[in-house]
Amino acid sequence: MSGNITFRHHDTAVLAVTAVDAPVVKTSEEFDAIIGDSYTRNGLRPGMLAKLAGISERRWWPEGTSFVDGAIEAGSKAIAEAGVDPARIGLLVNTSVSRENLEPSVSVGIHHALGMPTSCLNFDITNACLGFVNGIQLAATMIDSGQIDYALVVDSEGSRKPQENTLSRLSGESATAEDILREFATLTLGSGAAAMVLGRASEHPEGHRVVGGVSRAATWHHELCVGDFDQMRTDTTGLLNGGMELAGDLWKDAADEFDWADMDRYIVHQVSQVHTQKTAEKLNLPIDRIPLTFPLLGNVGPAAVPITLAKEVDSLNSGDRVLLMGIGSGLNMTCMEIDW
């Protein structure tokens, strides 16, 4: 009996997917310089972010600019590219991990700024780095059922504040090697935004059909990565090992339902160089079909998959098979096929 949940969509297509890069570039060399004394004092060598994680840069939003502004920009671009009347969009889902307040939802500010109709349902979905793919699942289900004509899924992440807090802690005289390793993953994060418009495939032959996919939970790993407004603590090795075990189990069971051995593009969640290599090895994926954005953007959370897809749009051809692959802390994993 499969440990996956399988889902299939029948009349949903991607009409547009857009990315917005945050404009302030922060290099790993800058981060190393800030915490350099702590590295030396604790017997650690600088350069782990670039050499081990493979991340040379990440981006921040400018001082005074909210991550919500990025979501609004990405959403506006996606609606324009899709050529859809905003009055016909029946659902707006925000999937950002980032938030400035516990309430109201982040979605309401985006809904208002975009001038969405009062009939457009809006709310947040959060599931760590898997949120955007879950948003597509929900939107496609509502479109397939006839509840809505169009959906807008948005995500924007802001890593500036958590990284400034982390750099301040790790540069202090009391910072230990354990502190540095436990908060290392925070320094791999990046800022950016993405959005996607979905509609009925039967009404949009130019669209890219959402085929379906599988999901699987391994929630016994829910304490490996825990973050709050001030700090994120990660068991990096445990998270990698748990993620690879989950990916292998999902992939094995998915083979009974889908043939994903020869996709034209594998859009994997952008974590690090090590994670990408291990994923390719574990699932026997051709590394040259896995586009990378983490080296210059870092891990942009749930926005990473749609950002990477958006940057591949110009190189995709009609009929290409694309697999979105996301893992979220907790752990949960989803693979979703799109017929381009």
DAFEN-V113735 format. One record per residue. SS is DSSP state (a for helix, b for strand, c for the rest). PHI is phi as a letter, one per 20 degrees, with the letter a starting at -180 (999 if undefined). PSI is psi in radians with two decimals (none if undefined). Layout:
ss	phi	psi
SS	PHI	PSI
SS	PHI	PSI
This chain:
ss	phi	psi
c	999	2.31
c	f	2.49
c	e	0.05
c	e	2.78
b	d	2.26
b	d	2.39
b	c	2.54
b	c	2.44
c	d	2.57
c	d	-0.43
c	b	0.70
b	c	2.41
b	c	2.59
b	e	2.16
b	e	-0.47
b	a	2.54
b	b	2.26
b	c	2.72
b	c	2.55
b	c	2.07
b	e	2.30
c	f	2.51
c	e	-0.31
b	e	2.00
b	e	2.25
b	c	2.10
b	e	2.76
a	f	-0.50
a	f	-0.67
a	f	-0.76
a	f	-0.73
a	f	-0.67
a	f	-0.64
a	f	-0.70
c	d	0.29
a	g	-0.74
a	f	-0.64
a	f	-0.66
a	g	-0.91
a	f	-0.82
a	f	-0.53
c	d	0.19
c	m	0.41
c	d	2.72
c	d	2.35
c	f	2.83
c	o	-0.02
a	f	-0.63
a	f	-0.73
a	e	-0.77
a	e	-0.73
c	e	-0.92
c	f	-0.40
c	m	0.34
c	d	1.96
c	e	-0.44
b	b	2.77
b	b	3.02
b	c	2.67
b	c	2.68
c	f	2.61
c	f	2.73
c	g	2.27
c	n	-0.11
c	d	2.23
c	e	2.64
a	g	-0.46
a	f	-0.61
a	f	-0.63
a	f	-0.72
a	f	-0.69
a	f	-0.77
a	f	-0.80
a	f	-0.72
a	f	-0.75
a	f	-0.75
a	f	-0.74
a	f	-0.73
a	f	-0.75
a	f	-0.76
a	f	-0.59
a	f	-0.38
c	m	0.54
c	e	2.44
c	f	2.05
a	g	-0.47
a	f	-0.31
a	e	0.00
b	e	2.08
b	e	-0.11
b	b	2.31
b	c	2.07
b	d	2.17
b	e	2.29
c	d	0.29
c	f	2.40
c	f	-0.69
c	f	2.50
c	a	2.65
c	d	-0.39
c	c	2.76
c	f	-0.59
c	b	2.70
c	f	-3.08
c	f	2.68
a	f	-0.56
a	g	-0.53
a	f	-0.67
a	f	-0.65
a	f	-0.77
a	g	-0.82
a	f	-0.81
a	f	-0.57
c	e	-0.07
c	m	0.65
c	f	2.65
c	f	2.76
c	f	-0.34
c	e	-0.02
c	e	1.91
b	f	2.41
b	b	2.45
b	a	3.02
b	e	2.53
c	c	2.21
c	c	2.25
c	b	0.93
a	l	-2.38
a	f	0.00
a	e	-0.05
a	g	-0.75
a	f	-0.73
a	f	-0.69
a	f	-0.63
a	f	-0.69
a	f	-0.76
a	g	-0.86
a	f	-0.80
a	f	-0.77
a	f	-0.66
a	f	-0.73
a	f	-0.62
a	f	-0.80
a	g	-0.64
c	f	-0.17
c	n	0.11
c	f	-0.60
c	c	2.79
c	e	-0.73
b	c	2.72
b	c	2.60
b	c	2.11
b	d	2.23
b	c	2.73
b	b	2.42
b	b	2.41
b	c	2.51
c	c	1.95
c	e	-0.05
a	g	-0.96
a	f	-0.88
a	f	-0.57
a	f	-0.64
a	f	-0.74
a	f	-0.74
a	f	-0.78
a	f	-0.65
a	f	-0.77
a	f	-0.82
a	f	-0.32
c	e	-0.12
c	f	2.76
c	f	-0.34
c	e	-0.07
c	f	2.29
c	d	2.96
a	f	-0.67
a	f	-0.71
a	f	-0.81
a	f	-0.80
a	f	-0.64
a	f	-0.52
c	d	0.17
a	g	-0.75
a	f	-0.52
a	f	-0.61
a	f	-0.17
a	e	-0.10
b	f	2.83
c	b	2.95
c	d	2.57
b	r	3.03
b	b	2.74
b	b	2.78
b	b	2.71
b	b	2.38
b	d	2.30
b	c	2.58
b	b	-2.98
b	f	2.23
a	f	-0.61
a	f	-0.39
a	e	-0.16
c	c	1.39
c	f	-0.33
c	f	-0.15
c	f	3.11
b	d	1.93
b	f	2.31
b	e	1.94
b	f	-0.87
b	q	-2.87
b	r	-2.75
b	c	2.71
b	c	2.74
b	b	2.49
b	d	2.52
c	c	1.09
a	f	-0.05
a	f	-0.16
a	e	0.37
c	f	-0.16
c	d	0.13
c	f	-0.48
b	b	1.95
b	c	2.15
b	c	2.62
c	c	-2.91
c	f	-0.33
c	d	-0.55
c	b	2.54
b	c	2.21
b	d	2.18
b	c	2.31
c	e	1.57
a	f	-0.79
a	f	-0.77
a	f	-0.66
a	f	-0.72
a	f	-0.84
a	f	-0.74
a	f	-0.69
a	f	-0.70
a	f	-0.66
a	f	-0.78
a	f	-0.79
a	f	-0.74
a	f	-0.75
a	f	-0.78
a	f	-0.81
a	f	-0.72
a	f	-0.84
a	f	-0.55
a	f	-0.43
c	f	-0.38
c	f	-0.30
c	d	-0.58
c	c	2.61
c	d	1.70
c	d	0.33
c	f	-0.31
c	c	0.96
c	f	2.72
c	f	-0.48
b	b	2.36
b	d	1.88
b	e	1.56
b	e	2.70
c	f	2.35
c	e	1.71
c	d	-1.04
c	a	3.02
a	f	-0.78
a	f	-0.81
a	f	-0.75
a	f	-0.77
a	f	-0.75
a	f	-0.68
a	f	-0.80
a	f	-0.73
a	f	-0.78
a	f	-0.70
a	d	0.05
c	l	0.87
c	e	2.49
c	f	2.06
a	f	-0.47
a	f	-0.09
a	d	0.20
c	d	1.69
c	f	2.54
c	d	2.33
c	c	-0.26
a	f	-0.52
a	g	-0.58
a	d	-0.23
a	d	-0.25
c	m	-2.92
b	e	1.82
c	e	0.57
c	l	-2.47
c	f	-0.31
a	f	-0.23
a	f	-0.77
a	f	-0.91
a	f	-0.57
a	f	-0.81
a	f	-0.73
a	f	-0.78
a	f	-0.64
a	f	-0.18
a	e	-0.18
a	g	-0.78
a	f	-0.34
a	d	-0.02
c	e	2.54
c	d	2.71
c	g	2.28
c	n	-0.20
c	f	2.52
b	d	2.20
b	c	2.36
b	d	2.06
b	e	2.31
b	c	1.99
b	c	2.48
b	c	2.29
b	d	2.49
c	g	2.37
c	q	-0.73
c	d	2.56
b	c	2.61
b	c	2.50
b	c	2.43
b	d	2.28
b	c	2.22
b	e	2.38
b	c	2.25
b	e	1.79
c	f	none
